[in-house]
Amino acid sequence: MLENFDKLKKEVFMFIDQIDSIAVEDNNRKLREVLATMRNELDAVRYSIAIIGFMKRGKSTLINVMLRQRNDDISPVKVEPCTAAIIRYQHTERDEEKGKALVHFKDMDKKTMDVSRTQIREYVDNPADKCRSTD
């Protein structure tokens, strides 16, 4: 499902580029501005999926499957309830951001901090933590 969205998005980008090359040949600045706006708006399109439900109903398992995870590093799964935070997963194309998480705390005195993907469990798997969300 999500792959189709990305594929269609890339096809529209290619189509915009083709029209833009024609606009360059015709020296049509107005069309080029419209196309640049379209490209920027399409590039900014994001989709959100909310997964909510009662405890121990497979929400974390579903998230791991959707994110194609073979383990539960991203969304911990246990026999007893374990996810104790609101978690927001966000796709990135930037290599320096891949495999990282941004942790926000309920306690506003604590600073937001970057953690590695393998550390996510420490913040979402412990009810005693005052973690509010991870990006």
Helices and strands as residue ranges (DSSP letters): H 2-25, H 29-43, H 59-66, E 86-87, G 95-97, E 100-105, E 113-116, G 117-119, H 120-124, E 131-134
